[in-house]
Amino acid sequence: MDGAVDGLDPGAGGVDEIVARLLQFDRNGDGKLSKDELPERMQGIMERADLNKDGFLTRDELVLFARAQLEQGGGPDGRGERR
């Protein structure tokens, strides 16, 4: 993956592209992300996007997170910053 998620620009694609790129980190192929599958710099997403606090980010949670980031104009690192 090119520059990992720091290289993901929300302006370069829509929600589906952001979700697909995040799910590339799904090492065990279960269709959801756990904190240990995310690079350290992205682990903060877990606190903001894990709506049911079960320790996993499902596709639905990632869609909601991506939409919120696009609406705020923030980057996918979840801090409202573009890199």
C-alpha positions in Angstrom: 0.0 0.0 0.0 1.3 3.4 -0.9 2.5 5.3 2.2 -0.2 3.5 4.3 -3.1 5.6 5.5 -1.1 8.7 6.0 -1.2 8.7 2.2 -5.0 8.5 2.1 -6.5 11.8 1.1 -10.3 11.9 1.6 -10.5 14.3 -1.3 -9.0 11.6 -3.6 -11.9 9.2 -3.2 -15.2 8.7 -1.5 -16.3 6.7 1.5 -16.1 3.3 -0.3 -12.4 3.9 -1.2 -11.5 5.0 2.3 -13.2 2.0 3.8 -11.6 -0.4 1.3 -8.1 1.0 2.0 -8.6 0.7 5.7 -9.8 -2.9 5.4 -6.5 -3.7 3.6 -5.1 -3.8 7.2 -7.4 -6.7 8.0 -4.6 -9.3 8.3 -6.8 -12.2 9.4 -9.5 -11.6 6.7 -12.4 -11.6 9.1 -13.9 -8.5 7.6 -13.2 -6.2 10.6 -10.3 -4.5 12.1 -8.8 -5.0 15.6 -6.5 -2.5 17.2 -3.5 -4.7 16.7 -4.1 -4.8 12.9 -3.9 -1.0 12.6 -0.5 0.8 12.4 0.4 2.5 15.7 -0.2 6.0 14.2 -3.8 4.9 13.3 -4.8 3.2 16.5 -6.6 6.3 17.7 -9.3 5.5 15.2 -10.4 2.7 17.4 -11.6 5.0 20.2 -13.5 7.2 17.8 -15.0 4.7 15.3 -15.7 1.6 17.5 -19.3 2.6 18.3 -20.3 -0.5 20.2 -16.9 -0.6 22.0 -16.4 -4.3 21.2 -12.7 -3.8 20.2 -13.4 -4.2 16.5 -14.2 -1.9 13.6 -16.8 -3.4 11.3 -17.4 -2.2 7.7 -20.5 -0.3 9.0 -18.5 1.5 11.7 -15.8 2.4 9.1 -18.4 3.8 6.7 -19.8 6.0 9.4 -16.3 7.1 10.4 -15.3 7.8 6.8 -18.4 9.8 6.2 -17.8 11.9 9.4 -14.2 12.5 8.3 -15.2 13.7 4.9 -17.9 15.9 6.3 -15.4 17.5 8.7 -12.8 17.8 6.0 -10.4 15.8 8.2 -8.0 13.2 7.3 -8.5 9.5 7.8 -6.2 9.5 10.8 -9.3 10.7 12.7 -7.7 13.9 14.1 -9.4 16.3 11.6 -6.1 16.9 9.9 -5.1 16.5 6.3 -1.5 15.3 5.8 
